[in-house]
Amino acid sequence: MGAIAGLLAACGPGSEESSSDSADSATAGTATASGEGSATAGEDGSATAADDGSAGGDADGTADDGTADDASDDGGVCSGWDDTPGLSVALQVVNQSDAPIFLQRNGCGDPISLSGPDGAGPTALSFPDCQFARCADVVSGDCAIACSGRGACQETVVRVDPGAVHERAWEGAIWETTAVAAECVAMDCEADCHQQVEATAGTYVIDISYSPCPNEQAADCECPAGEPVCDVVVDGSAPSPMPGSASVEFAYPDRTTPQIVIR
């Protein structure tokens, strides 16, 4: 499937809202769209960033039901596995052009990719749209969720009509890969698991790849009536258009609604 198929790799480890009054803008990449239904990177286009704005018992070592806390029984090795997300961030792509754009997915994941400080790749960042074996689930016995696998993904792109916004949530956290003690593993789960911890402050980068309609028949690129943003199934026999790209930096946790604006 050419360039589009090349972008469909395996999915990586993919709240409280907060807002900021800062209105600084950052310019990164180039992004323009023409009135012929295509979207290409142009030398004078722009992509801008904008911003809108526990577990435990009593102090005496007993739980609420009068039983001893886990920490008093096992030295704490089976406690402290709860996730600790940071501030929720809304990553957005805004189409301000006069034609639809088609965002290309990176494997099964959302089209908006996020990279962390010091070159940390997207596999370390915690998104609610990917399923993993969480350490808290492994310990609590919720193994049906913790150990569930991910199904096969269909090859799709995301259409964003003029004036529409595509959004992906980031939990302000990263996944730490670890293992719990064998005596803490409930049922048939594996000891290896992921724990969500708050991301460090710093400069993060969001980026996208986009293209014109990926199918030979324009009707196969339409959204259902009344839906300005939708998934479009990619026709494997269609030619692969050269995608455009855009990226933008934002400071976490200062900004909670960074945007890439396609003009």
TAJO-V841921 format. One record per helix or strand of 3 or more residues. SS is the DSSP state (H for helix, E for strand). FROM is the first residue (numbers start at 1). TO is the last residue. Records with the same first field share a line. If there is no record, write none. Layout:
SS->FROM-TO, FROM-TO
//
This chain:
H->2-7, 70-74, 117-119, 122-124, 135-140, 143-146, 182-184, 218-221
E->88-95, 101-104, 113-115, 156-160, 165-170, 173-179, 192-198, 202-211, 229-233, 244-252, 259-262
//
